[in-house]
Amino acid sequence: MFPGEARQIGVLRQWLSSLLPPCAARDDVIYVASELGTNAVLHTASGQGGSFEVEVTWSGPVVRVAVADGGALAGPRLVDDPLGQSGRGLLIVRSLAVRTGQRGDHRGRLIWADIAWDTAAAGPVVPDWREAAIGAGLASLAGRFRGVPAWFGRSTLQWWALAGGELVSAPSAAELGGVLDRLPGTPFTPMAEASGRARADAAGQRVSAAAR
């Protein structure tokens, strides 16, 4: 999620450069994401004090770039007048993409594009340290909120949970826990009890390992 400011397009490019391995397709993905993000900032409510979200999903032969914005009176458009002064970047988006799609209205819009990806090349890399942090966050949430599905979205880089029929998200596991604390009806385990259970589980694992 990025604030709806033009300078955030550079931040978006840096994020994608760190997420994807160097190759020709990465340049195409970064270009497409930049154009869709710029379109959101310039032509939707995202650029009026709002924000826009970018999700990158790798699925074998394609990488999908999806940009959600704050909505606009006109429906989402990937191609404007090719002879006009604007919209040419979006024409290039269509030329680079295997397929594109869009939906939404003034309440919010989503535009996505699939970029061809060499299946012999590596996909997005999640560093080992992040995997360890994800595991710790999942364990903490599971200990505090019984029966509440929670997960880390590797494409959105956000934490998500489904509680009481409501889908909520936050940038970190700790912040997601705070959101769940405020939701009425969320099954909650006091921190002391959750901490005690975690210590007991760890002790059990050590005993089991010693027995083996």
C-alpha positions in Angstrom: 0.0 0.0 0.0 1.4 3.4 -1.1 0.2 6.9 -0.3 -1.3 8.6 -3.4 1.7 10.8 -4.1 3.8 11.0 -7.3 7.0 10.4 -5.4 5.7 7.0 -4.3 6.2 5.7 -7.8 9.9 5.7 -7.2 9.4 3.8 -3.9 7.2 1.3 -5.8 10.0 0.7 -8.4 12.5 0.1 -5.6 10.2 -2.4 -3.9 9.7 -4.4 -7.1 13.5 -4.3 -7.8 14.1 -5.9 -4.4 11.3 -8.4 -4.9 12.0 -9.8 -8.4 15.3 -11.2 -9.7 17.1 -9.3 -12.5 15.9 -10.2 -16.0 14.2 -8.5 -19.0 10.7 -9.5 -17.7 11.4 -7.7 -14.4 11.9 -4.4 -16.3 8.5 -4.9 -18.0 6.8 -5.6 -14.7 8.3 -2.5 -13.1 7.3 -0.4 -16.1 3.7 -1.7 -16.0 3.4 -1.2 -12.3 4.8 2.3 -12.5 2.3 3.3 -15.3 -0.7 1.8 -13.4 0.4 3.4 -10.2 0.9 6.8 -11.9 -2.6 6.5 -13.4 -4.0 5.9 -10.0 -2.3 9.0 -8.5 -3.2 11.3 -11.4 -6.7 10.2 -12.3 -8.4 8.7 -9.3 -9.3 9.6 -5.7 -6.0 7.9 -4.6 -4.2 11.1 -5.6 -6.5 13.3 -3.5 -5.2 12.3 -0.1 -5.8 8.6 -0.6 -3.6 5.6 -1.3 -3.2 2.9 -3.9 -2.3 -0.8 -3.5 -0.1 -2.9 -5.6 -0.1 -6.7 -5.6 2.4 -8.8 -7.6 1.6 -12.5 -8.1 3.9 -14.9 -9.7 2.3 -18.0 -11.4 4.7 -19.9 -13.6 4.7 -18.3 -17.1 3.2 -14.9 -16.0 3.6 -12.3 -13.3 0.4 -10.4 -12.6 0.6 -6.8 -11.5 -2.7 -5.5 -10.0 -3.3 -1.9 -8.8 -6.3 -1.0 -6.7 -7.1 2.7 -6.5 -9.6 5.0 -4.7 -12.0 5.1 -7.6 -13.0 7.7 -10.2 -16.2 8.8 -12.0 -15.0 7.4 -15.3 -14.5 3.6 -15.4 -11.0 2.2 -15.5 -9.3 2.4 -18.9 -6.1 0.8 -20.0 -5.9 2.6 -23.3 -6.7 6.3 -24.0 -6.6 8.1 -27.3 -3.3 7.1 -29.0 -3.2 10.5 -30.7 -3.7 12.5 -27.5 -1.2 14.0 -25.2 -1.8 11.4 -22.5 -2.4 7.7 -22.3 0.5 6.6 -24.4 2.1 4.9 -21.4 -1.0 2.8 -21.0 -0.8 1.8 -24.7 2.7 0.5 -23.9 1.2 -1.4 -20.9 -1.1 -3.2 -23.3 1.7 -4.0 -25.7 3.8 -5.5 -22.9 1.0 -7.5 -21.3 -0.2 -11.0 -22.3 -3.7 -9.9 -21.1 -5.2 -7.1 -19.1 -8.4 -6.6 -17.1 -10.2 -3.9 -15.1 -13.3 -3.4 -13.0 -14.8 -0.9 -10.6 -16.3 2.6 -10.4 -16.1 5.8 -8.3 -16.0 3.7 -5.1 -12.8 1.9 -6.1 -11.2 0.3 -9.1 -8.8 -2.5 -9.9 -6.6 -2.7 -13.1 -4.3 -5.7 -13.7 -1.9 -6.9 -16.3 -0.2 -10.3 -16.9 3.4 -10.0 -18.0 5.1 -13.0 -19.6 7.8 -14.6 -17.4 10.5 -17.0 -18.5 9.7 -20.2 -16.6 13.4 -21.0 -16.5 14.0 -17.9 -14.5 13.6 -17.6 -10.8 10.5 -16.1 -9.3 10.1 -13.6 -6.5 12.4 -14.3 -3.6 11.4 -14.2 0.0 14.5 -13.9 2.2 15.1 -16.5 4.9 14.9 -13.9 7.7 11.4 -13.0 6.5 10.3 -16.6 6.7 11.4 -16.8 10.3 9.6 -13.6 11.1 6.5 -14.9 9.4 6.6 -18.1 11.4 7.0 -16.2 14.7 4.1 -13.9 13.8 1.8 -16.8 12.9 2.6 -18.6 16.2 1.9 -15.4 18.1 -1.5 -14.8 16.5 -2.5 -18.5 16.8 -1.7 -18.4 20.5 -3.8 -15.2 21.1 -6.8 -15.8 18.9 -8.1 -19.3 18.8 -9.9 -20.4 15.7 -9.2 -17.1 13.8 -7.6 -17.8 10.4 -4.6 -15.5 9.9 -1.9 -15.4 7.3 0.8 -13.4 5.7 0.2 -12.3 2.0 3.5 -12.7 0.2 2.3 -10.7 -2.8 0.7 -7.9 -0.8 3.3 -8.0 2.0 0.4 -7.5 4.5 -0.9 -9.6 7.4 -4.5 -10.8 7.0 -7.2 -12.4 9.2 -10.8 -13.4 8.9 -12.7 -12.8 12.1 -16.5 -12.6 12.6 -17.0 -12.7 8.8 -14.8 -9.6 8.4 -11.5 -9.6 6.5 -9.0 -7.3 8.1 -5.3 -6.5 7.4 -2.3 -4.7 8.9 1.4 -4.2 8.0 2.7 -6.4 10.8 1.5 -9.3 13.0 1.6 -7.2 16.1 -0.6 -4.5 14.4 -3.0 -7.2 13.1 -3.3 -8.4 16.7 -4.3 -4.9 17.7 -6.9 -4.8 15.0 -8.3 -8.2 16.2 -8.3 -7.0 19.8 -10.7 -4.2 18.8 -13.1 -6.4 16.8 -16.2 -7.5 18.8 -16.6 -11.2 19.2 -13.0 -12.2 18.3 -12.0 -15.3 20.3 -9.3 -13.9 22.6 -6.7 -15.6 24.8 -5.1 -13.4 27.4 -1.4 -12.6 26.7 -0.3 -14.4 29.9 -2.1 -17.6 29.0 -0.9 -17.4 25.4 2.6 -16.9 26.6 2.4 -19.8 29.0 1.0 -22.1 26.2 3.8 -21.1 23.9 6.4 -21.9 26.6 4.7 -25.2 27.2 4.7 -26.1 23.5 8.3 -25.2 23.2 9.2 -27.4 26.2 7.2 -30.2 24.7 9.1 -29.9 21.5 12.4 -30.0 23.3 11.4 -33.1 25.2 10.2 -34.8 22.0 13.5 -33.9 20.3 15.5 -35.3 23.2 13.5 -38.6 23.1 14.3 -39.0 19.5 
